[in-house]
Amino acid sequence: MLLRLWLNDDPAQAPRVEALLSEHGQGMGSLLLTDVVLAKALWVLASAYEQDKAAQLAAVHSLLDEPAFCFEHRDAVTVAADLFAKASCGFSGCLIAAKHQQLGCEVTATFDRRMAKLPGVRVI
């Protein structure tokens, strides 16, 4: 659904997304967006649609700015977006680091060298 919302590229599915938003997206925080759904949607934006970092960040901010969406971990998504703006790794790596930091982890261990510059991340 997020891809159709962001891209509006499917004439058959776009009206269904609009209908869903009209029916269920009227109240503040009425649409739950889990971390895994957001990370997957951004990965698809980057990999299948070849959207650059600026487009991915705009997509995240469009959701953060929309009162109908509530997030599994809104604070972590906000921190992840800030990290992603400066990082060389993908959004999912930034979200992992942000969530670990908020949970009090001293170190996030990874094999992903692109995550190495994120706070609290160490390549093993």
C-alpha positions as CSV (number, residue, x, y, z in Angstrom):
1,M,0.0,0.0,0.0
2,L,2.8,2.5,0.8
3,L,4.3,2.1,-2.6
4,R,1.0,2.8,-4.3
5,L,0.6,5.8,-2.0
6,W,4.0,7.2,-2.8
7,L,4.2,6.4,-6.5
8,N,0.6,6.5,-7.6
9,D,1.7,4.3,-10.5
10,D,-1.0,1.7,-10.7
11,P,-4.4,2.9,-12.0
12,A,-6.2,-0.2,-10.7
13,Q,-4.7,-0.1,-7.2
14,A,-4.6,3.7,-6.6
15,P,-8.4,4.0,-6.1
16,R,-8.3,1.1,-3.6
17,V,-5.6,2.9,-1.6
18,E,-7.6,6.1,-1.6
19,A,-10.7,4.2,-0.5
20,L,-8.7,2.6,2.4
21,L,-7.4,5.9,3.5
22,S,-10.8,7.5,3.3
23,E,-12.4,4.8,5.3
24,H,-9.8,4.1,7.9
25,G,-7.4,7.0,7.8
26,Q,-9.6,9.8,9.2
27,G,-8.6,9.6,12.8
28,M,-5.3,10.7,14.3
29,G,-3.1,7.6,14.5
30,S,-5.7,5.4,12.9
31,L,-3.3,3.6,10.6
32,L,-0.5,1.5,12.2
33,L,2.8,1.4,10.3
34,T,5.2,-1.3,11.7
35,D,8.9,-0.9,11.4
36,V,9.3,-4.0,9.2
37,V,6.7,-2.7,6.7
38,L,8.4,0.7,6.5
39,A,11.8,-0.9,6.0
40,K,10.6,-3.3,3.4
41,A,8.8,-0.5,1.5
42,L,11.9,1.7,1.4
43,W,14.0,-1.2,0.3
44,V,11.6,-1.8,-2.6
45,L,11.7,1.9,-3.4
46,A,15.4,1.8,-3.7
47,S,15.9,-1.6,-5.3
48,A,13.0,-2.0,-7.7
49,Y,12.2,1.6,-8.4
50,E,15.7,2.9,-8.2
51,Q,14.6,5.9,-6.0
52,D,17.6,7.8,-4.6
53,K,18.1,8.6,-0.9
54,A,16.4,12.0,-1.2
55,A,13.2,10.3,-2.6
56,Q,13.3,7.7,0.2
57,L,13.7,10.4,2.9
58,A,10.8,12.4,1.4
59,A,8.7,9.2,1.5
60,V,9.6,8.7,5.2
61,H,8.9,12.3,6.1
62,S,5.6,12.2,4.2
63,L,4.5,9.5,6.6
64,L,5.9,11.2,9.7
65,D,4.0,14.3,8.7
66,E,0.7,12.5,8.2
67,P,-1.3,12.4,11.4
68,A,-3.3,9.4,10.3
69,F,-0.2,7.2,10.6
70,C,1.0,5.9,14.0
71,F,4.3,4.1,14.1
72,E,5.5,1.0,16.0
73,H,8.5,3.1,17.2
74,R,8.0,6.7,16.0
75,D,11.0,8.0,17.8
76,A,13.3,5.3,16.3
77,V,11.9,6.1,12.8
78,T,12.7,9.8,13.3
79,V,16.2,9.0,14.5
80,A,16.7,6.5,11.7
81,A,15.7,9.1,9.1
82,D,18.2,11.6,10.5
83,L,20.9,8.9,10.5
84,F,20.0,7.8,7.0
85,A,20.3,11.4,5.7
86,K,24.1,11.2,6.5
87,A,24.8,7.5,6.3
88,S,26.1,5.3,3.5
89,C,24.0,2.3,4.6
90,G,20.3,1.7,3.9
91,F,17.4,2.9,6.0
92,S,16.9,-0.5,7.6
93,G,20.5,-0.4,9.0
94,C,19.8,3.0,10.4
95,L,16.5,1.8,11.9
96,I,18.3,-1.2,13.5
97,A,20.9,1.1,15.1
98,A,18.3,3.6,16.3
99,K,16.1,0.9,17.9
100,H,19.1,-0.7,19.6
101,Q,20.3,2.6,20.9
102,Q,16.8,3.4,22.3
103,L,16.7,-0.1,23.9
104,G,20.0,0.7,25.7
105,C,22.3,-1.5,23.7
106,E,25.9,-0.4,24.0
107,V,27.0,-2.1,20.8
108,T,25.2,-3.3,17.6
109,A,27.3,-6.0,16.0
110,T,27.1,-6.3,12.2
111,F,28.9,-7.6,9.2
112,D,27.6,-4.6,7.2
113,R,30.6,-2.3,6.8
114,R,28.4,0.5,5.5
115,M,26.8,0.6,9.0
116,A,30.2,1.0,10.7
117,K,29.9,4.8,11.1
118,L,26.5,4.7,12.8
119,P,26.6,5.4,16.6
120,G,27.1,2.3,18.6
121,V,27.7,0.0,15.6
122,R,30.7,-2.2,15.3
123,V,31.7,-4.4,12.4
124,I,32.7,-7.9,13.6
